[in-house]
């Protein structure tokens, strides 16, 4: 009995694992909220499959619950415009059972979407998820340049930037 179960376990885990940690091309997307995007995978292996991904390392300040149904939300519109006409790839890292969403990286023209959001000052980095020095430096750079949410706040940032 053990000999039969062992190969089945390896085959099933191998089949599931083949979708994780490898770049997947995307041919369509739908912005669900500023922090959640549904992607349709472009691949003969996963033809027509769609995955819902949560963007990580970004503090959405309560916007993650807001819906993008009508795209009147400026955060949703900005994200949709950024994705339009771009080369999009995703790399799945794990599946969150409680949210029923995948977690991983979204690459837009080769750059991580979460990094772009922080570098352009769209949002702060989420220190509860990650304390990576690179994220702190990206945010500091955006702050010092007065980008996005940091625009017009230079007087309070003088000590950090100088």
C-alpha positions, -999 to +999 in steps of 0.1 A: +000+000+000+028+025+008+044+019-025+013+030-044+006+061-023+042+075-025+042+079-063+008+095-062+019+121-037+050+130-058+030+132-090+002+154-075+026+177-057+047+180-088+017+189-110+006+216-085+041+229-080+047+234-117+026+266-116+045+281-087+078+301-089+079+304-127+069+334-148+035+331-164+024+354-193-009+371-189-032+382-217-061+398-198-067+412-163-095+427-142-087+451-113-109+440-085-096+465-059-064+485-056-048+455-039-064+426-059-062+418-096-076+388-115-054+376-143-060+353-172-030+331-179-018+329-215-003+294-219-012+262-237-006+244-204-031+265-184-053+277-213-081+299-201-071+296-164-075+327-143-060+335-109-068+362-084-037+377-069-032+400-039-005+426-042+019+423-012+044+446+006+022+477+000+001+495+026-032+502+009-046+521+039-080+504+040-084+506+002-080+469-002-117+465+007-129+491-018-143+477-050-133+488-085-166+478-102-172+512-118-135+523-121-145+557-107-121+550-078-089+570-088-067+543-074-083+517-096-082+539-127-045+546-122-037+509-118-058+500-149-041+527-170-007+515-158-015+479-168-030+488-202-007+479-231+021+467-209+038+433-209+025+416-178+039+384-161+030+369-128+050+346-105+028+327-080+045+320-047+017+306-025-020+302-021-038+318+008-066+295+019-084+321+040-086+348+013-087+322-016-062+343-035-027+337-047+002+357-034+033+364-056+049+390-078+033+409-107+058+422-132+049+451-155+075+455-183+100+436-161+095+457-130+077+445-098+043+462-095+046+466-057+080+482-061+066+507-087+037+516-064+062+524-036+088+542-059+062+564-075+047+573-041+013+557-048+014+540-014+037+534+016+053+500+020+037+477+045+061+473+073+038+446+088+045+423+058+081+431+052+109+451+067+132+449+036+158+476+034+152+480-003+115+489+004+125+515+030+150+531+005+124+531-023+099+549+000+125+573+013+135+582-023+098+588-032+094+610-001+125+631-008+114+636-044+079+646-033+062+619-055+026+608-052+013+609-016+045+627-005+039+658-027+039+690-008+052+675+024+088+685+020+090+707+051+084+677+074+109+656+054+139+679+054+156+660+082+152+627+065+163+638+030+193+660+039 
